[in-house]
Amino acid sequence: MIIAATFATALLWKRSATLPVLASARAALVPGQTTHGHHQIELACESCHSSPFGGGAVMQEACVNCHGAALKEGDDKHPASKFDDPRNAFRLAKIDAQQCIACHVEHRPAATHAMGLTQPKDYCFHCHSGPDEMPADHKGLPFDGCMAAGCHNYHDNRALYEDFLLKHAGEPPLLDKRQLPERDLLTALQESLAYPQARYPVQPLAAAAVDAPRGHRADPKIHADWLGTAHAKAGVNCSGCHVVGATVPEGEPRPANDGQWVERPATPQSCQGCHVVETKGFLSGKHGMRLAQGLSPMAPAQARLPMRSEAAHAELSCTSCHTAHRFDTKAAAVDSCLSCHDDTHSLAYKQSPHRELWRRELQGELPPGSGVTCASCHMPRVRVSTDEGSRMAVQHNQNDTLQPNEKMIRPACMSCHGLGFSIDALADRALIDRNFAGQPSRHVESIDMAVRKDQQSSRARERP
């Protein structure tokens, strides 16, 4: 009996267990509902439980494998190394802050709060209740509000730390210059030593240059769509996507089926040759995380947010938003999002001031980067580091700035708005539901507290 049970467990733990024939068996073994962040990959149990009987060390390794880079980029304020300091050792007796699962435990829906937190909301109290831990102007404030919008974030305080608050104190709600940064992939490709420029020189292509096999040149619409894209303007021909290994960097090993024509290229595999950063982001977010774990593509029917019924079973890939051959980034920035999302915030976009700015940009009334789309905020343009320097890229992990939403402040909101207005707006749930039509009805005192503390310190230094 024990041998049979062990064999059954081993069988279900193989990655092939995610096939439909065994997926129902895995689903029956899920001990409880998973969080919003992980529910799409709950049948890929080995993503977190790399050993079926592994303990805390196995789970910690799994957490770091997926989230370690983001924590490092966000300058994690509570890294595990912080608690190696003997002065902080006593805190581990209260909460083992060196283990992610001390605060984030899956399969416990009744105890799970926002961001997958399974500690009580006043957990900050355990370490910060002493007189040396609590600032004077915080006395009387409830501990279950420490992580309220605009106050503190356990891991990523890049938009909320005191020096940053002071630097941007007094900014107006609307900045004088209101434009998103420009993307510069084309420049990066021209300067890249890895990009196969011998096969695809970065130069505009005309219709006569099309290099599809003769039997694939009959559709004038496809050719017209391609000619209008950034691909054709940058010298990326049909073979760049349709031929296996076409964009493998010079000197890199070639695939076994190198040079074969593929009628329907698989994405994101066919895109990542040039769009490495974008593909990595896509596979990290909810749109692509199932593909990253070897599962079938995500479909809107699997989402927990309201989605349009007609899109329920559409499988998501790069071309789901960008479409094949046209690769229209303008359509991908709004229309593609609204073809699936049916929640209150998304539906309110068309009546929002952000939408009006986007309309005026499309009409040529405002310069590029002045309009605000769904992608402007949820897939912001961020500076990324590469082996050959850095460039401005679109963050295709659409969840990167959602939890907590203060992560949206620096890469998105502050392109147009002052810090104080941005903090207040993101703390106002009703304003978010209206897609920011109107003014914030809430005021977060983070900047006020930082200014008062700075003024008190200045006065103290001036005393004889």
C-alpha positions in Angstrom: 0.0 0.0 0.0 2.8 2.4 1.0 4.8 1.4 -2.1 1.7 2.1 -4.3 1.1 5.4 -2.7 4.7 6.4 -3.1 4.6 5.4 -6.8 1.4 7.4 -7.3 3.0 10.5 -5.7 6.1 10.2 -7.9 4.0 9.8 -11.0 1.9 12.9 -10.2 5.1 14.9 -9.5 6.4 14.4 -13.0 5.9 17.4 -15.2 3.8 15.3 -17.5 1.2 15.2 -14.7 0.1 18.6 -15.9 -1.3 16.9 -19.0 -5.2 16.8 -19.0 -5.3 13.1 -18.2 -3.5 13.6 -14.8 -4.4 17.3 -14.2 -7.7 16.5 -12.5 -5.8 14.2 -10.1 -3.4 17.0 -9.2 -6.3 19.4 -8.7 -8.0 17.0 -6.3 -4.8 17.1 -4.2 -4.5 20.9 -3.9 -5.0 21.5 -0.1 -6.7 24.8 -0.4 -7.2 27.8 -2.8 -4.0 29.4 -3.9 -3.4 33.2 -4.0 -4.1 35.5 -6.9 -0.4 35.5 -7.7 -0.1 31.8 -8.0 -3.5 30.3 -8.9 -2.7 30.0 -12.6 0.3 27.6 -11.9 -1.2 25.6 -9.0 -1.2 22.4 -11.1 2.5 22.8 -11.8 3.2 21.8 -8.2 6.9 21.3 -8.8 7.3 25.0 -9.5 7.4 25.6 -5.8 7.6 22.0 -4.4 10.7 20.9 -6.3 10.8 17.9 -4.0 7.5 16.3 -3.1 8.6 15.9 0.5 10.9 19.0 0.7 10.7 21.4 3.6 11.4 25.0 4.3 14.7 25.2 2.4 13.1 23.8 -0.8 10.3 26.4 -0.5 12.7 29.2 0.1 14.8 28.3 -2.9 11.6 28.3 -5.0 10.5 31.8 -3.8 14.0 33.2 -4.5 14.2 31.7 -7.9 11.1 33.5 -9.0 11.1 36.7 -6.9 14.7 37.2 -5.9 15.6 39.4 -8.9 12.6 41.7 -8.3 13.5 42.0 -4.6 17.1 42.9 -5.5 16.0 45.5 -8.0 13.6 47.0 -5.5 16.3 47.3 -2.9 14.6 45.0 -0.4 14.4 46.7 3.0 14.0 43.4 4.8 16.4 41.0 3.1 17.3 37.7 4.8 20.8 39.1 5.3 19.5 41.8 7.6 18.7 39.2 10.2 22.2 37.7 10.1 23.2 40.8 12.1 23.4 39.7 15.8 21.6 42.9 16.7 18.5 41.6 14.9 18.7 38.0 16.0 16.2 38.4 18.8 13.6 39.4 16.2 13.7 36.0 14.6 12.1 34.5 17.7 9.0 36.5 16.9 8.9 36.1 13.1 11.4 34.1 11.1 11.9 36.9 8.6 14.6 34.9 6.8 11.9 32.6 5.3 9.4 33.9 2.8 6.8 31.4 4.0 6.9 33.0 7.5 4.7 35.7 6.0 3.4 34.2 2.7 1.9 30.7 3.0 -0.1 29.3 0.1 -3.4 27.4 0.3 -4.8 29.3 3.3 -7.5 31.5 1.8 -9.2 32.4 5.1 -6.0 33.9 6.4 -4.7 35.5 3.2 -4.6 39.3 2.8 -3.4 41.5 -0.1 -0.1 40.5 -1.6 -0.4 37.0 -0.4 0.3 38.0 3.2 -0.8 35.4 5.8 0.4 37.2 8.9 -2.1 39.3 10.8 -2.2 42.9 9.5 -0.6 44.3 12.6 2.5 42.0 12.3 4.8 45.1 12.2 4.0 45.4 16.0 6.2 42.4 16.8 9.4 44.2 15.9 8.5 47.9 15.9 6.5 48.5 19.1 9.4 49.6 21.4 10.1 53.3 22.2 13.2 53.2 20.0 11.3 51.8 17.1 8.2 54.0 16.9 8.7 57.6 15.8 7.1 60.2 18.0 4.7 61.4 15.3 3.5 57.8 14.9 2.3 57.3 18.4 -1.4 56.5 18.6 -1.5 55.2 15.0 -2.8 51.6 14.7 -0.3 48.9 13.7 -2.7 47.4 11.2 -2.3 50.5 9.1 1.5 50.5 8.7 1.2 49.1 5.1 -1.8 51.2 4.1 -1.5 52.8 0.7 1.2 55.5 0.7 2.8 54.7 4.1 5.2 51.7 4.2 6.0 48.7 2.2 7.9 45.8 3.8 10.1 45.1 0.8 10.0 48.0 -1.7 10.0 51.6 -0.4 11.6 53.3 -3.4 8.7 55.7 -3.7 8.1 56.2 0.1 11.4 56.6 1.9 12.0 59.9 3.6 14.7 61.4 1.4 12.6 60.7 -1.7 9.5 62.2 0.0 11.4 65.4 0.9 13.0 65.7 -2.6 9.6 65.8 -4.2 7.6 67.7 -1.5 5.7 70.6 -2.8 5.4 69.3 -6.3 2.1 70.4 -8.1 -0.5 67.8 -9.1 0.5 68.2 -12.7 4.1 68.6 -13.8 5.2 71.2 -16.4 6.5 68.4 -18.7 4.1 65.5 -19.0 5.5 62.9 -21.4 6.5 59.2 -21.1 10.2 58.3 -21.9 10.9 57.2 -25.4 11.7 53.5 -26.2 15.0 52.9 -27.8 15.2 49.3 -28.9 16.2 50.2 -32.4 19.2 52.1 -31.1 20.1 49.2 -28.9 20.0 46.8 -31.8 22.2 49.0 -33.9 24.8 49.1 -31.1 24.4 45.5 -30.2 27.3 43.1 -31.0 24.9 40.1 -30.5 22.2 41.2 -33.0 22.7 39.3 -36.3 23.2 42.5 -38.4 24.9 40.6 -41.2 21.6 38.8 -41.9 19.3 41.7 -40.9 20.9 45.1 -41.4 19.0 47.8 -39.5 17.6 49.6 -42.5 14.1 50.1 -43.9 12.8 47.4 -46.3 10.6 47.9 -49.4 8.0 45.4 -50.6 10.4 44.0 -53.2 12.8 42.9 -50.4 10.3 40.4 -48.9 12.2 37.1 -48.4 9.3 34.7 -47.9 9.3 31.6 -50.1 7.6 32.0 -53.4 4.5 30.1 -52.3 4.0 32.5 -49.4 4.0 35.8 -51.3 0.4 35.8 -52.5 -1.4 37.7 -49.7 -1.1 41.5 -50.3 -2.7 42.3 -47.0 0.0 40.5 -45.0 2.7 42.3 -47.0 0.9 45.7 -46.4 0.6 45.0 -42.7 4.3 44.1 -42.5 5.5 47.1 -44.5 3.8 49.4 -42.0 5.5 47.9 -39.0 8.6 48.8 -37.0 9.9 45.4 -38.2 10.1 46.5 -41.8 11.5 49.9 -40.9 14.2 48.2 -38.9 15.2 45.6 -41.5 13.4 42.6 -40.0 12.2 40.5 -42.9 9.7 37.6 -43.0 12.5 35.1 -42.3 13.3 36.9 -39.0 10.2 35.4 -37.5 9.3 32.5 -39.8 12.7 30.8 -40.1 14.1 28.8 -37.1 17.2 30.2 -35.7 17.1 33.4 -37.9 17.8 35.7 -35.0 20.2 33.6 -33.1 23.2 35.9 -32.3 26.3 35.4 -34.3 28.5 32.7 -32.9 25.8 31.1 -30.8 24.9 27.4 -31.3 22.3 26.9 -34.0 19.1 24.7 -33.4 18.8 21.3 -35.0 16.1 22.5 -37.4 18.1 25.6 -38.2 16.8 27.3 -41.4 13.5 25.6 -41.6 10.4 27.8 -42.5 7.7 27.7 -39.9 4.2 28.7 -41.1 2.9 29.8 -37.7 5.9 30.7 -35.4 5.4 29.9 -31.8 5.5 32.9 -29.4 7.2 33.9 -27.3 10.0 31.7 -28.6 10.1 33.4 -32.0 10.1 36.9 -30.4 12.8 36.5 -27.8 15.7 36.5 -30.3 15.3 40.3 -30.4 13.0 41.1 -27.6 14.8 39.4 -24.7 13.8 41.8 -22.0 10.2 42.0 -23.1 9.9 38.2 -23.3 11.4 37.8 -19.8 8.8 40.3 -18.4 5.9 38.6 -20.2 6.8 35.2 -18.8 7.1 36.6 -15.3 3.6 38.1 -15.3 0.1 36.6 -15.2 -0.2 36.7 -19.0 2.8 34.4 -19.6 3.6 32.7 -16.3 1.8 29.4 -17.3 4.0 29.2 -20.4 7.1 29.7 -18.3 6.1 26.6 -16.2 5.4 24.4 -19.2 1.6 24.7 -18.9 -0.9 25.6 -21.6 -1.2 29.4 -22.4 -3.3 31.5 -20.0 -6.9 32.1 -21.1 -9.1 34.9 -19.7 -11.5 32.2 -18.4 -8.8 31.3 -15.8 -8.6 34.9 -14.4 -10.2 36.0 -11.2 -10.9 39.5 -12.5 -14.1 40.0 -14.6 -13.3 39.2 -18.2 -15.4 39.5 -21.4 -17.2 36.3 -22.1 -16.4 36.3 -25.8 -12.6 36.3 -25.0 -12.9 33.5 -22.3 -11.0 30.8 -24.2 -8.5 33.0 -26.2 -5.0 31.7 -25.4 -2.6 34.5 -24.6 0.8 34.9 -26.4 2.7 37.8 -27.9 0.4 38.0 -30.9 -2.7 38.0 -28.8 -2.1 41.6 -28.1 0.2 42.6 -31.0 -1.4 40.5 -33.7 0.7 38.8 -36.3 2.2 40.9 -39.1 0.8 44.2 -38.0 2.4 44.3 -34.5 0.4 47.5 -33.8 1.7 48.9 -30.5 -1.1 51.5 -30.4 -3.8 48.8 -30.6 -1.9 46.7 -28.1 -1.8 49.6 -25.6 -5.6 49.9 -25.2 -7.8 47.9 -27.6 -6.1 44.6 -26.8 -6.6 45.1 -23.1 -10.2 46.1 -23.4 -10.9 43.1 -25.6 -10.5 40.9 -22.5 -10.7 43.0 -19.3 -14.3 43.7 -18.1 -13.7 45.1 -14.6 -14.9 48.5 -13.4 -11.5 50.2 -13.6 -10.9 49.0 -17.2 -14.4 49.9 -18.4 -14.1 53.4 -17.0 -11.0 54.2 -19.1 -13.0 55.4 -22.1 -14.5 58.2 -20.1 -11.3 59.1 -18.3 -9.1 62.2 -18.8 -6.2 59.7 -19.6 -8.2 58.5 -22.6 -8.8 62.0 -23.8 -5.0 62.6 -23.8 -4.5 59.4 -25.8 -7.1 60.5 -28.3 -5.4 63.9 -28.7 -2.0 62.2 -29.2 -3.5 59.9 -31.9 -5.0 63.0 -33.6 -1.6 64.7 -33.6 -2.7 67.4 -31.2 -0.1 66.3 -28.6 3.4 65.0 -29.0 4.3 61.3 -28.7 4.3 60.1 -25.1 1.6 62.6 -24.0 -1.3 60.2 -24.1 -2.0 57.7 -21.3 -3.0 54.2 -22.2 -3.6 51.0 -20.2 0.0 50.1 -21.0 1.4 53.5 -19.9 0.6 52.5 -16.3 0.4 48.7 -16.3 3.3 48.2 -18.7 5.4 51.2 -18.0 8.6 52.2 -19.8 11.5 51.4 -17.6 15.3 51.6 -17.9 16.8 48.1 -18.0 20.4 46.9 -17.8 21.7 44.6 -20.4 25.1 43.0 -21.1 25.9 46.0 -23.4 24.6 48.8 -21.3 21.1 50.0 -20.6 18.0 51.0 -22.6 14.4 52.1 -22.2 12.1 49.1 -22.5 8.4 48.3 -21.9 8.0 46.2 -18.8 5.8 43.4 -20.1 5.2 41.9 -16.7 1.9 43.7 -16.2 1.8 42.7 -12.5 5.1 44.3 -11.6 3.5 47.5 -10.5 0.1 46.2 -9.1 0.9 44.9 -5.7 1.4 47.2 -3.9 0.3 49.9 -6.3 2.8 52.4 -5.0 5.3 50.5 -7.2 3.6 52.4 -10.1 4.5 55.8 -8.7 8.1 56.1 -10.0 7.9 54.4 -13.5 4.4 55.7 -14.4 2.6 58.3 -12.3 5.6 60.6 -11.8 6.0 61.0 -15.6 3.1 63.5 -15.4 2.2 64.0 -11.7 3.8 65.2 -8.5 4.6 62.7 -5.8 2.0 63.9 -3.3 -0.8 63.7 -5.8 0.3 60.3 -7.0 0.3 58.9 -3.5 -3.1 60.3 -2.7 -4.6 59.1 -6.0 -3.4 55.5 -5.5 -4.7 55.4 -2.0 -8.3 56.3 -3.2 -10.1 53.1 -4.2 -13.1 54.9 -5.6 -10.9 57.1 -7.8 -9.1 54.0 -9.1 -12.4 52.4 -10.0 -13.3 55.6 -12.0 -10.0 55.3 -13.8 -8.8 58.5 -12.1 -11.6 60.7 -13.4 -11.7 63.4 -10.7 -9.5 64.4 -7.7 -8.3 62.2 -4.8 -10.7 62.3 -1.8 -8.0 60.9 0.5 -4.8 62.5 1.7 -1.9 60.4 2.9 0.3 62.3 5.4 3.6 60.6 4.4 5.2 63.8 2.9 3.7 66.0 5.6 5.4 63.8 8.3 8.7 63.8 6.5 8.7 67.6 6.1 7.8 68.2 9.8 10.5 65.8 10.9 13.0 67.5 8.7 12.0 71.0 10.0 12.3 69.8 13.6 15.8 68.4 12.9 16.8 71.7 11.3 15.6 73.7 14.3 17.4 71.4 16.6 20.7 71.8 14.7 20.3 75.6 14.8 19.9 75.8 18.6 23.1 77.0 20.4 
